[in-house]
Amino acid sequence: MTRQNKDDKESQKKKTFHNLSYFPQVGFTISAMVIIGVIIGKYLDRALGTRPWLLLVFSLLGVLSVMKFLFEISKDK
């Protein structure tokens, strides 16, 4: 095996591990966005007595922010 082939394999291995490092970040971010939306919605519903409307609105906002986040990271790649 030549030196060039070894360098290419090492470079490919580093690139693969770098790309795999995004998965935990994406999973955490997705769940955090939805959970934060639910928590804010539940809190405001209790405070304002508007059950379940604000929970639904903020849950939907959390899901929409996840969609936007996924679109942005897919565009970066």
mmCIF file of the N, C-alpha and C atoms, coordinates in Angstrom:
data_MODEL
# 
_entry.id   MODEL 
# 
loop_
_atom_site.group_PDB 
_atom_site.id 
_atom_site.type_symbol 
_atom_site.label_atom_id 
_atom_site.label_alt_id 
_atom_site.label_comp_id 
_atom_site.label_asym_id 
_atom_site.label_entity_id 
_atom_site.label_seq_id 
_atom_site.pdbx_PDB_ins_code 
_atom_site.Cartn_x 
_atom_site.Cartn_y 
_atom_site.Cartn_z 
_atom_site.occupancy 
_atom_site.B_iso_or_equiv 
_atom_site.pdbx_formal_charge 
_atom_site.auth_seq_id 
_atom_site.auth_comp_id 
_atom_site.auth_asym_id 
_atom_site.auth_atom_id 
_atom_site.pdbx_PDB_model_num 
ATOM 1   N N  . MET A 1 1  ? 0.844   -1.175 0.000  1.00 0.00 ? 1  MET A N  1 
ATOM 2   C CA . MET A 1 1  ? 0.000   0.000  0.000  1.00 0.00 ? 1  MET A CA 1 
ATOM 3   C C  . MET A 1 1  ? 0.895   1.245  0.000  1.00 0.00 ? 1  MET A C  1 
ATOM 4   N N  . THR A 1 2  ? 0.553   2.182  -0.817 1.00 0.00 ? 2  THR A N  1 
ATOM 5   C CA . THR A 1 2  ? 1.361   3.392  -0.918 1.00 0.00 ? 2  THR A CA 1 
ATOM 6   C C  . THR A 1 2  ? 0.993   4.381  0.173  1.00 0.00 ? 2  THR A C  1 
ATOM 7   N N  . ARG A 1 3  ? 1.839   5.337  0.341  1.00 0.00 ? 3  ARG A N  1 
ATOM 8   C CA . ARG A 1 3  ? 1.608   6.383  1.345  1.00 0.00 ? 3  ARG A CA 1 
ATOM 9   C C  . ARG A 1 3  ? 0.333   7.168  1.029  1.00 0.00 ? 3  ARG A C  1 
ATOM 10  N N  . GLN A 1 4  ? 0.078   7.406  -0.251 1.00 0.00 ? 4  GLN A N  1 
ATOM 11  C CA . GLN A 1 4  ? -1.119  8.143  -0.680 1.00 0.00 ? 4  GLN A CA 1 
ATOM 12  C C  . GLN A 1 4  ? -2.378  7.378  -0.291 1.00 0.00 ? 4  GLN A C  1 
ATOM 13  N N  . ASN A 1 5  ? -2.387  6.070  -0.485 1.00 0.00 ? 5  ASN A N  1 
ATOM 14  C CA . ASN A 1 5  ? -3.549  5.260  -0.127 1.00 0.00 ? 5  ASN A CA 1 
ATOM 15  C C  . ASN A 1 5  ? -3.798  5.288  1.376  1.00 0.00 ? 5  ASN A C  1 
ATOM 16  N N  . LYS A 1 6  ? -2.728  5.223  2.170  1.00 0.00 ? 6  LYS A N  1 
ATOM 17  C CA . LYS A 1 6  ? -2.883  5.285  3.623  1.00 0.00 ? 6  LYS A CA 1 
ATOM 18  C C  . LYS A 1 6  ? -3.444  6.634  4.047  1.00 0.00 ? 6  LYS A C  1 
ATOM 19  N N  . ASP A 1 7  ? -2.948  7.700  3.450  1.00 0.00 ? 7  ASP A N  1 
ATOM 20  C CA . ASP A 1 7  ? -3.452  9.039  3.771  1.00 0.00 ? 7  ASP A CA 1 
ATOM 21  C C  . ASP A 1 7  ? -4.912  9.187  3.378  1.00 0.00 ? 7  ASP A C  1 
ATOM 22  N N  . ASP A 1 8  ? -5.287  8.628  2.230  1.00 0.00 ? 8  ASP A N  1 
ATOM 23  C CA . ASP A 1 8  ? -6.681  8.690  1.791  1.00 0.00 ? 8  ASP A CA 1 
ATOM 24  C C  . ASP A 1 8  ? -7.587  7.924  2.744  1.00 0.00 ? 8  ASP A C  1 
ATOM 25  N N  . LYS A 1 9  ? -7.134  6.758  3.196  1.00 0.00 ? 9  LYS A N  1 
ATOM 26  C CA . LYS A 1 9  ? -7.938  5.967  4.129  1.00 0.00 ? 9  LYS A CA 1 
ATOM 27  C C  . LYS A 1 9  ? -8.096  6.690  5.462  1.00 0.00 ? 9  LYS A C  1 
ATOM 28  N N  . GLU A 1 10 ? -7.028  7.279  5.952  1.00 0.00 ? 10 GLU A N  1 
ATOM 29  C CA . GLU A 1 10 ? -7.091  8.034  7.205  1.00 0.00 ? 10 GLU A CA 1 
ATOM 30  C C  . GLU A 1 10 ? -8.018  9.239  7.062  1.00 0.00 ? 10 GLU A C  1 
ATOM 31  N N  . SER A 1 11 ? -7.909  9.918  5.945  1.00 0.00 ? 11 SER A N  1 
ATOM 32  C CA . SER A 1 11 ? -8.767  11.075 5.693  1.00 0.00 ? 11 SER A CA 1 
ATOM 33  C C  . SER A 1 11 ? -10.233 10.655 5.627  1.00 0.00 ? 11 SER A C  1 
ATOM 34  N N  . GLN A 1 12 ? -10.507 9.553  4.970  1.00 0.00 ? 12 GLN A N  1 
ATOM 35  C CA . GLN A 1 12 ? -11.880 9.050  4.862  1.00 0.00 ? 12 GLN A CA 1 
ATOM 36  C C  . GLN A 1 12 ? -12.403 8.628  6.232  1.00 0.00 ? 12 GLN A C  1 
ATOM 37  N N  . LYS A 1 13 ? -11.547 8.007  7.036  1.00 0.00 ? 13 LYS A N  1 
ATOM 38  C CA . LYS A 1 13 ? -11.953 7.571  8.373  1.00 0.00 ? 13 LYS A CA 1 
ATOM 39  C C  . LYS A 1 13 ? -12.293 8.777  9.245  1.00 0.00 ? 13 LYS A C  1 
ATOM 40  N N  . LYS A 1 14 ? -11.471 9.822  9.190  1.00 0.00 ? 14 LYS A N  1 
ATOM 41  C CA . LYS A 1 14 ? -11.732 11.037 9.962  1.00 0.00 ? 14 LYS A CA 1 
ATOM 42  C C  . LYS A 1 14 ? -13.027 11.701 9.513  1.00 0.00 ? 14 LYS A C  1 
ATOM 43  N N  . LYS A 1 15 ? -13.254 11.726 8.214  1.00 0.00 ? 15 LYS A N  1 
ATOM 44  C CA . LYS A 1 15 ? -14.473 12.333 7.684  1.00 0.00 ? 15 LYS A CA 1 
ATOM 45  C C  . LYS A 1 15 ? -15.702 11.552 8.138  1.00 0.00 ? 15 LYS A C  1 
ATOM 46  N N  . THR A 1 16 ? -15.599 10.229 8.144  1.00 0.00 ? 16 THR A N  1 
ATOM 47  C CA . THR A 1 16 ? -16.716 9.391  8.581  1.00 0.00 ? 16 THR A CA 1 
ATOM 48  C C  . THR A 1 16 ? -17.038 9.645  10.050 1.00 0.00 ? 16 THR A C  1 
ATOM 49  N N  . PHE A 1 17 ? -16.026 9.662  10.907 1.00 0.00 ? 17 PHE A N  1 
ATOM 50  C CA . PHE A 1 17 ? -16.262 9.914  12.327 1.00 0.00 ? 17 PHE A CA 1 
ATOM 51  C C  . PHE A 1 17 ? -16.800 11.325 12.565 1.00 0.00 ? 17 PHE A C  1 
ATOM 52  N N  . HIS A 1 18 ? -16.334 12.273 11.796 1.00 0.00 ? 18 HIS A N  1 
ATOM 53  C CA . HIS A 1 18 ? -16.845 13.644 11.923 1.00 0.00 ? 18 HIS A CA 1 
ATOM 54  C C  . HIS A 1 18 ? -18.328 13.694 11.556 1.00 0.00 ? 18 HIS A C  1 
ATOM 55  N N  . ASN A 1 19 ? -18.702 13.018 10.473 1.00 0.00 ? 19 ASN A N  1 
ATOM 56  C CA . ASN A 1 19 ? -20.105 12.994 10.067 1.00 0.00 ? 19 ASN A CA 1 
ATOM 57  C C  . ASN A 1 19 ? -20.969 12.247 11.074 1.00 0.00 ? 19 ASN A C  1 
ATOM 58  N N  . LEU A 1 20 ? -20.452 11.180 11.661 1.00 0.00 ? 20 LEU A N  1 
ATOM 59  C CA . LEU A 1 20 ? -21.213 10.429 12.660 1.00 0.00 ? 20 LEU A CA 1 
ATOM 60  C C  . LEU A 1 20 ? -21.395 11.212 13.954 1.00 0.00 ? 20 LEU A C  1 
ATOM 61  N N  . SER A 1 21 ? -20.534 12.155 14.217 1.00 0.00 ? 21 SER A N  1 
ATOM 62  C CA . SER A 1 21 ? -20.646 12.933 15.448 1.00 0.00 ? 21 SER A CA 1 
ATOM 63  C C  . SER A 1 21 ? -21.871 13.844 15.445 1.00 0.00 ? 21 SER A C  1 
ATOM 64  N N  . TYR A 1 22 ? -22.487 14.059 14.306 1.00 0.00 ? 22 TYR A N  1 
ATOM 65  C CA . TYR A 1 22 ? -23.680 14.899 14.243 1.00 0.00 ? 22 TYR A CA 1 
ATOM 66  C C  . TYR A 1 22 ? -24.919 14.198 14.783 1.00 0.00 ? 22 TYR A C  1 
ATOM 67  N N  . PHE A 1 23 ? -24.976 12.873 14.747 1.00 0.00 ? 23 PHE A N  1 
ATOM 68  C CA . PHE A 1 23 ? -26.182 12.159 15.149 1.00 0.00 ? 23 PHE A CA 1 
ATOM 69  C C  . PHE A 1 23 ? -26.593 12.415 16.596 1.00 0.00 ? 23 PHE A C  1 
ATOM 70  N N  . PRO A 1 24 ? -25.707 12.303 17.579 1.00 0.00 ? 24 PRO A N  1 
ATOM 71  C CA . PRO A 1 24 ? -26.138 12.603 18.952 1.00 0.00 ? 24 PRO A CA 1 
ATOM 72  C C  . PRO A 1 24 ? -26.591 14.049 19.115 1.00 0.00 ? 24 PRO A C  1 
ATOM 73  N N  . GLN A 1 25 ? -25.919 14.966 18.458 1.00 0.00 ? 25 GLN A N  1 
ATOM 74  C CA . GLN A 1 25 ? -26.285 16.379 18.540 1.00 0.00 ? 25 GLN A CA 1 
ATOM 75  C C  . GLN A 1 25 ? -27.678 16.598 17.969 1.00 0.00 ? 25 GLN A C  1 
ATOM 76  N N  . VAL A 1 26 ? -27.954 15.996 16.837 1.00 0.00 ? 26 VAL A N  1 
ATOM 77  C CA . VAL A 1 26 ? -29.257 16.165 16.194 1.00 0.00 ? 26 VAL A CA 1 
ATOM 78  C C  . VAL A 1 26 ? -30.354 15.568 17.064 1.00 0.00 ? 26 VAL A C  1 
ATOM 79  N N  . GLY A 1 27 ? -30.130 14.378 17.600 1.00 0.00 ? 27 GLY A N  1 
ATOM 80  C CA . GLY A 1 27 ? -31.134 13.741 18.458 1.00 0.00 ? 27 GLY A CA 1 
ATOM 81  C C  . GLY A 1 27 ? -31.440 14.563 19.690 1.00 0.00 ? 27 GLY A C  1 
ATOM 82  N N  . PHE A 1 28 ? -30.412 15.069 20.334 1.00 0.00 ? 28 PHE A N  1 
ATOM 83  C CA . PHE A 1 28 ? -30.611 15.892 21.522 1.00 0.00 ? 28 PHE A CA 1 
ATOM 84  C C  . PHE A 1 28 ? -31.343 17.180 21.178 1.00 0.00 ? 28 PHE A C  1 
ATOM 85  N N  . THR A 1 29 ? -30.964 17.819 20.104 1.00 0.00 ? 29 THR A N  1 
ATOM 86  C CA . THR A 1 29 ? -31.579 19.088 19.712 1.00 0.00 ? 29 THR A CA 1 
ATOM 87  C C  . THR A 1 29 ? -33.049 18.904 19.365 1.00 0.00 ? 29 THR A C  1 
ATOM 88  N N  . ILE A 1 30 ? -33.373 17.850 18.636 1.00 0.00 ? 30 ILE A N  1 
ATOM 89  C CA . ILE A 1 30 ? -34.763 17.597 18.258 1.00 0.00 ? 30 ILE A CA 1 
ATOM 90  C C  . ILE A 1 30 ? -35.622 17.394 19.499 1.00 0.00 ? 30 ILE A C  1 
ATOM 91  N N  . SER A 1 31 ? -35.177 16.530 20.393 1.00 0.00 ? 31 SER A N  1 
ATOM 92  C CA . SER A 1 31 ? -35.982 16.273 21.586 1.00 0.00 ? 31 SER A CA 1 
ATOM 93  C C  . SER A 1 31 ? -36.075 17.511 22.469 1.00 0.00 ? 31 SER A C  1 
ATOM 94  N N  . ALA A 1 32 ? -34.995 18.270 22.581 1.00 0.00 ? 32 ALA A N  1 
ATOM 95  C CA . ALA A 1 32 ? -35.016 19.472 23.416 1.00 0.00 ? 32 ALA A CA 1 
ATOM 96  C C  . ALA A 1 32 ? -35.993 20.511 22.881 1.00 0.00 ? 32 ALA A C  1 
ATOM 97  N N  . MET A 1 33 ? -36.040 20.695 21.567 1.00 0.00 ? 33 MET A N  1 
ATOM 98  C CA . MET A 1 33 ? -36.954 21.690 20.989 1.00 0.00 ? 33 MET A CA 1 
ATOM 99  C C  . MET A 1 33 ? -38.410 21.342 21.277 1.00 0.00 ? 33 MET A C  1 
ATOM 100 N N  . VAL A 1 34 ? -38.759 20.085 21.109 1.00 0.00 ? 34 VAL A N  1 
ATOM 101 C CA . VAL A 1 34 ? -40.146 19.673 21.345 1.00 0.00 ? 34 VAL A CA 1 
ATOM 102 C C  . VAL A 1 34 ? -40.475 19.753 22.834 1.00 0.00 ? 34 VAL A C  1 
ATOM 103 N N  . ILE A 1 35 ? -39.580 19.279 23.687 1.00 0.00 ? 35 ILE A N  1 
ATOM 104 C CA . ILE A 1 35 ? -39.832 19.298 25.130 1.00 0.00 ? 35 ILE A CA 1 
ATOM 105 C C  . ILE A 1 35 ? -39.951 20.728 25.645 1.00 0.00 ? 35 ILE A C  1 
ATOM 106 N N  . ILE A 1 36 ? -39.111 21.622 25.174 1.00 0.00 ? 36 ILE A N  1 
ATOM 107 C CA . ILE A 1 36 ? -39.198 23.025 25.599 1.00 0.00 ? 36 ILE A CA 1 
ATOM 108 C C  . ILE A 1 36 ? -40.531 23.631 25.170 1.00 0.00 ? 36 ILE A C  1 
ATOM 109 N N  . GLY A 1 37 ? -40.982 23.321 23.958 1.00 0.00 ? 37 GLY A N  1 
ATOM 110 C CA . GLY A 1 37 ? -42.284 23.811 23.508 1.00 0.00 ? 37 GLY A CA 1 
ATOM 111 C C  . GLY A 1 37 ? -43.419 23.306 24.379 1.00 0.00 ? 37 GLY A C  1 
ATOM 112 N N  . VAL A 1 38 ? -43.367 22.038 24.748 1.00 0.00 ? 38 VAL A N  1 
ATOM 113 C CA . VAL A 1 38 ? -44.407 21.453 25.602 1.00 0.00 ? 38 VAL A CA 1 
ATOM 114 C C  . VAL A 1 38 ? -44.385 22.089 26.990 1.00 0.00 ? 38 VAL A C  1 
ATOM 115 N N  . ILE A 1 39 ? -43.207 22.264 27.552 1.00 0.00 ? 39 ILE A N  1 
ATOM 116 C CA . ILE A 1 39 ? -43.103 22.852 28.895 1.00 0.00 ? 39 ILE A CA 1 
ATOM 117 C C  . ILE A 1 39 ? -43.625 24.284 28.906 1.00 0.00 ? 39 ILE A C  1 
ATOM 118 N N  . ILE A 1 40 ? -43.241 25.072 27.923 1.00 0.00 ? 40 ILE A N  1 
ATOM 119 C CA . ILE A 1 40 ? -43.730 26.456 27.851 1.00 0.00 ? 40 ILE A CA 1 
ATOM 120 C C  . ILE A 1 40 ? -45.246 26.473 27.680 1.00 0.00 ? 40 ILE A C  1 
ATOM 121 N N  . GLY A 1 41 ? -45.767 25.627 26.808 1.00 0.00 ? 41 GLY A N  1 
ATOM 122 C CA . GLY A 1 41 ? -47.209 25.572 26.584 1.00 0.00 ? 41 GLY A CA 1 
ATOM 123 C C  . GLY A 1 41 ? -47.979 25.168 27.828 1.00 0.00 ? 41 GLY A C  1 
ATOM 124 N N  . LYS A 1 42 ? -47.491 24.157 28.546 1.00 0.00 ? 42 LYS A N  1 
ATOM 125 C CA . LYS A 1 42 ? -48.167 23.726 29.776 1.00 0.00 ? 42 LYS A CA 1 
ATOM 126 C C  . LYS A 1 42 ? -48.134 24.821 30.832 1.00 0.00 ? 42 LYS A C  1 
ATOM 127 N N  . TYR A 1 43 ? -46.988 25.475 30.958 1.00 0.00 ? 43 TYR A N  1 
ATOM 128 C CA . TYR A 1 43 ? -46.866 26.540 31.951 1.00 0.00 ? 43 TYR A CA 1 
ATOM 129 C C  . TYR A 1 43 ? -47.835 27.686 31.644 1.00 0.00 ? 43 TYR A C  1 
ATOM 130 N N  . LEU A 1 44 ? -47.864 28.121 30.393 1.00 0.00 ? 44 LEU A N  1 
ATOM 131 C CA . LEU A 1 44 ? -48.757 29.227 30.032 1.00 0.00 ? 44 LEU A CA 1 
ATOM 132 C C  . LEU A 1 44 ? -50.221 28.823 30.137 1.00 0.00 ? 44 LEU A C  1 
ATOM 133 N N  . ASP A 1 45 ? -50.544 27.577 29.806 1.00 0.00 ? 45 ASP A N  1 
ATOM 134 C CA . ASP A 1 45 ? -51.922 27.110 29.961 1.00 0.00 ? 45 ASP A CA 1 
ATOM 135 C C  . ASP A 1 45 ? -52.362 27.166 31.419 1.00 0.00 ? 45 ASP A C  1 
ATOM 136 N N  . ARG A 1 46 ? -51.492 26.733 32.319 1.00 0.00 ? 46 ARG A N  1 
ATOM 137 C CA . ARG A 1 46 ? -51.838 26.789 33.744 1.00 0.00 ? 46 ARG A CA 1 
ATOM 138 C C  . ARG A 1 46 ? -51.979 28.233 34.213 1.00 0.00 ? 46 ARG A C  1 
ATOM 139 N N  . ALA A 1 47 ? -51.058 29.083 33.768 1.00 0.00 ? 47 ALA A N  1 
ATOM 140 C CA . ALA A 1 47 ? -51.065 30.476 34.222 1.00 0.00 ? 47 ALA A CA 1 
ATOM 141 C C  . ALA A 1 47 ? -52.260 31.248 33.678 1.00 0.00 ? 47 ALA A C  1 
ATOM 142 N N  . LEU A 1 48 ? -52.643 30.963 32.435 1.00 0.00 ? 48 LEU A N  1 
ATOM 143 C CA . LEU A 1 48 ? -53.705 31.742 31.796 1.00 0.00 ? 48 LEU A CA 1 
ATOM 144 C C  . LEU A 1 48 ? -55.041 31.017 31.740 1.00 0.00 ? 48 LEU A C  1 
ATOM 145 N N  . GLY A 1 49 ? -55.067 29.745 32.109 1.00 0.00 ? 49 GLY A N  1 
ATOM 146 C CA . GLY A 1 49 ? -56.307 28.975 32.103 1.00 0.00 ? 49 GLY A CA 1 
ATOM 147 C C  . GLY A 1 49 ? -56.845 28.724 30.703 1.00 0.00 ? 49 GLY A C  1 
ATOM 148 N N  . THR A 1 50 ? -55.984 28.480 29.772 1.00 0.00 ? 50 THR A N  1 
ATOM 149 C CA . THR A 1 50 ? -56.409 28.284 28.378 1.00 0.00 ? 50 THR A CA 1 
ATOM 150 C C  . THR A 1 50 ? -56.203 26.848 27.909 1.00 0.00 ? 50 THR A C  1 
ATOM 151 N N  . ARG A 1 51 ? -56.261 25.900 28.827 1.00 0.00 ? 51 ARG A N  1 
ATOM 152 C CA . ARG A 1 51 ? -55.991 24.505 28.470 1.00 0.00 ? 51 ARG A CA 1 
ATOM 153 C C  . ARG A 1 51 ? -56.801 24.064 27.294 1.00 0.00 ? 51 ARG A C  1 
ATOM 154 N N  . PRO A 1 52 ? -56.347 23.330 26.395 1.00 0.00 ? 52 PRO A N  1 
ATOM 155 C CA . PRO A 1 52 ? -55.010 22.876 26.016 1.00 0.00 ? 52 PRO A CA 1 
ATOM 156 C C  . PRO A 1 52 ? -54.428 23.683 24.865 1.00 0.00 ? 52 PRO A C  1 
ATOM 157 N N  . TRP A 1 53 ? -54.962 24.866 24.608 1.00 0.00 ? 53 TRP A N  1 
ATOM 158 C CA . TRP A 1 53 ? -54.621 25.592 23.380 1.00 0.00 ? 53 TRP A CA 1 
ATOM 159 C C  . TRP A 1 53 ? -53.162 26.011 23.293 1.00 0.00 ? 53 TRP A C  1 
ATOM 160 N N  . LEU A 1 54 ? -52.626 26.580 24.331 1.00 0.00 ? 54 LEU A N  1 
ATOM 161 C CA . LEU A 1 54 ? -51.231 27.025 24.260 1.00 0.00 ? 54 LEU A CA 1 
ATOM 162 C C  . LEU A 1 54 ? -50.263 25.842 24.234 1.00 0.00 ? 54 LEU A C  1 
ATOM 163 N N  . LEU A 1 55 ? -50.649 24.741 24.869 1.00 0.00 ? 55 LEU A N  1 
ATOM 164 C CA . LEU A 1 55 ? -49.836 23.532 24.776 1.00 0.00 ? 55 LEU A CA 1 
ATOM 165 C C  . LEU A 1 55 ? -49.759 23.069 23.328 1.00 0.00 ? 55 LEU A C  1 
ATOM 166 N N  . LEU A 1 56 ? -50.883 23.081 22.645 1.00 0.00 ? 56 LEU A N  1 
ATOM 167 C CA . LEU A 1 56 ? -50.903 22.678 21.240 1.00 0.00 ? 56 LEU A CA 1 
ATOM 168 C C  . LEU A 1 56 ? -50.096 23.641 20.372 1.00 0.00 ? 56 LEU A C  1 
ATOM 169 N N  . VAL A 1 57 ? -50.260 24.928 20.617 1.00 0.00 ? 57 VAL A N  1 
ATOM 170 C CA . VAL A 1 57 ? -49.552 25.936 19.817 1.00 0.00 ? 57 VAL A CA 1 
ATOM 171 C C  . VAL A 1 57 ? -48.040 25.808 19.996 1.00 0.00 ? 57 VAL A C  1 
ATOM 172 N N  . PHE A 1 58 ? -47.591 25.722 21.236 1.00 0.00 ? 58 PHE A N  1 
ATOM 173 C CA . PHE A 1 58 ? -46.146 25.655 21.472 1.00 0.00 ? 58 PHE A CA 1 
ATOM 174 C C  . PHE A 1 58 ? -45.560 24.296 21.094 1.00 0.00 ? 58 PHE A C  1 
ATOM 175 N N  . SER A 1 59 ? -46.352 23.240 21.189 1.00 0.00 ? 59 SER A N  1 
ATOM 176 C CA . SER A 1 59 ? -45.884 21.941 20.692 1.00 0.00 ? 59 SER A CA 1 
ATOM 177 C C  . SER A 1 59 ? -45.690 22.008 19.187 1.00 0.00 ? 59 SER A C  1 
ATOM 178 N N  . LEU A 1 60 ? -46.634 22.627 18.502 1.00 0.00 ? 60 LEU A N  1 
ATOM 179 C CA . LEU A 1 60 ? -46.519 22.788 17.055 1.00 0.00 ? 60 LEU A CA 1 
ATOM 180 C C  . LEU A 1 60 ? -45.315 23.664 16.698 1.00 0.00 ? 60 LEU A C  1 
ATOM 181 N N  . LEU A 1 61 ? -45.096 24.719 17.463 1.00 0.00 ? 61 LEU A N  1 
ATOM 182 C CA . LEU A 1 61 ? -43.918 25.563 17.228 1.00 0.00 ? 61 LEU A CA 1 
ATOM 183 C C  . LEU A 1 61 ? -42.621 24.778 17.437 1.00 0.00 ? 61 LEU A C  1 
ATOM 184 N N  . GLY A 1 62 ? -42.612 23.892 18.423 1.00 0.00 ? 62 GLY A N  1 
ATOM 185 C CA . GLY A 1 62 ? -41.442 23.046 18.643 1.00 0.00 ? 62 GLY A CA 1 
ATOM 186 C C  . GLY A 1 62 ? -41.188 22.129 17.466 1.00 0.00 ? 62 GLY A C  1 
ATOM 187 N N  . VAL A 1 63 ? -42.251 21.528 16.937 1.00 0.00 ? 63 VAL A N  1 
ATOM 188 C CA . VAL A 1 63 ? -42.113 20.637 15.781 1.00 0.00 ? 63 VAL A CA 1 
ATOM 189 C C  . VAL A 1 63 ? -41.666 21.425 14.550 1.00 0.00 ? 63 VAL A C  1 
ATOM 190 N N  . LEU A 1 64 ? -42.228 22.608 14.352 1.00 0.00 ? 64 LEU A N  1 
ATOM 191 C CA . LEU A 1 64 ? -41.822 23.438 13.214 1.00 0.00 ? 64 LEU A CA 1 
ATOM 192 C C  . LEU A 1 64 ? -40.361 23.873 13.329 1.00 0.00 ? 64 LEU A C  1 
ATOM 193 N N  . SER A 1 65 ? -39.926 24.164 14.547 1.00 0.00 ? 65 SER A N  1 
ATOM 194 C CA . SER A 1 65 ? -38.517 24.537 14.717 1.00 0.00 ? 65 SER A CA 1 
ATOM 195 C C  . SER A 1 65 ? -37.598 23.346 14.443 1.00 0.00 ? 65 SER A C  1 
ATOM 196 N N  . VAL A 1 66 ? -38.055 22.139 14.761 1.00 0.00 ? 66 VAL A N  1 
ATOM 197 C CA . VAL A 1 66 ? -37.286 20.933 14.426 1.00 0.00 ? 66 VAL A CA 1 
ATOM 198 C C  . VAL A 1 66 ? -37.172 20.792 12.914 1.00 0.00 ? 66 VAL A C  1 
ATOM 199 N N  . MET A 1 67 ? -38.277 21.016 12.211 1.00 0.00 ? 67 MET A N  1 
ATOM 200 C CA . MET A 1 67 ? -38.252 20.910 10.749 1.00 0.00 ? 67 MET A CA 1 
ATOM 201 C C  . MET A 1 67 ? -37.285 21.935 10.154 1.00 0.00 ? 67 MET A C  1 
ATOM 202 N N  . LYS A 1 68 ? -37.314 23.140 10.672 1.00 0.00 ? 68 LYS A N  1 
ATOM 203 C CA . LYS A 1 68 ? -36.405 24.186 10.193 1.00 0.00 ? 68 LYS A CA 1 
ATOM 204 C C  . LYS A 1 68 ? -34.957 23.802 10.477 1.00 0.00 ? 68 LYS A C  1 
ATOM 205 N N  . PHE A 1 69 ? -34.703 23.284 11.666 1.00 0.00 ? 69 PHE A N  1 
ATOM 206 C CA . PHE A 1 69 ? -33.358 22.857 12.038 1.00 0.00 ? 69 PHE A CA 1 
ATOM 207 C C  . PHE A 1 69 ? -32.860 21.751 11.112 1.00 0.00 ? 69 PHE A C  1 
ATOM 208 N N  . LEU A 1 70 ? -33.700 20.762 10.849 1.00 0.00 ? 70 LEU A N  1 
ATOM 209 C CA . LEU A 1 70 ? -33.295 19.662 9.967  1.00 0.00 ? 70 LEU A CA 1 
ATOM 210 C C  . LEU A 1 70 ? -33.039 20.157 8.546  1.00 0.00 ? 70 LEU A C  1 
ATOM 211 N N  . PHE A 1 71 ? -33.860 21.081 8.093  1.00 0.00 ? 71 PHE A N  1 
ATOM 212 C CA . PHE A 1 71 ? -33.655 21.645 6.761  1.00 0.00 ? 71 PHE A CA 1 
ATOM 213 C C  . PHE A 1 71 ? -32.320 22.386 6.686  1.00 0.00 ? 71 PHE A C  1 
ATOM 214 N N  . GLU A 1 72 ? -32.004 23.150 7.715  1.00 0.00 ? 72 GLU A N  1 
ATOM 215 C CA . GLU A 1 72 ? -30.754 23.918 7.719  1.00 0.00 ? 72 GLU A CA 1 
ATOM 216 C C  . GLU A 1 72 ? -29.524 23.018 7.754  1.00 0.00 ? 72 GLU A C  1 
ATOM 217 N N  . ILE A 1 73 ? -29.554 21.964 8.575  1.00 0.00 ? 73 ILE A N  1 
ATOM 218 C CA . ILE A 1 73 ? -28.360 21.118 8.628  1.00 0.00 ? 73 ILE A CA 1 
ATOM 219 C C  . ILE A 1 73 ? -28.230 20.258 7.379  1.00 0.00 ? 73 ILE A C  1 
ATOM 220 N N  . SER A 1 74 ? -29.351 19.931 6.744  1.00 0.00 ? 74 SER A N  1 
ATOM 221 C CA . SER A 1 74 ? -29.242 19.167 5.494  1.00 0.00 ? 74 SER A CA 1 
ATOM 222 C C  . SER A 1 74 ? -28.726 20.057 4.365  1.00 0.00 ? 74 SER A C  1 
ATOM 223 N N  . LYS A 1 75 ? -29.042 21.335 4.434  1.00 0.00 ? 75 LYS A N  1 
ATOM 224 C CA . LYS A 1 75 ? -28.560 22.280 3.430  1.00 0.00 ? 75 LYS A CA 1 
ATOM 225 C C  . LYS A 1 75 ? -27.060 22.520 3.590  1.00 0.00 ? 75 LYS A C  1 
ATOM 226 N N  . ASP A 1 76 ? -26.561 22.480 4.823  1.00 0.00 ? 76 ASP A N  1 
ATOM 227 C CA . ASP A 1 76 ? -25.135 22.688 5.081  1.00 0.00 ? 76 ASP A CA 1 
ATOM 228 C C  . ASP A 1 76 ? -24.280 21.557 4.531  1.00 0.00 ? 76 ASP A C  1 
ATOM 229 N N  . LYS A 1 77 ? -24.823 20.389 4.455  1.00 0.00 ? 77 LYS A N  1 
ATOM 230 C CA . LYS A 1 77 ? -24.042 19.237 3.986  1.00 0.00 ? 77 LYS A CA 1 
ATOM 231 C C  . LYS A 1 77 ? -24.055 19.248 2.501  1.00 0.00 ? 77 LYS A C  1 
# 
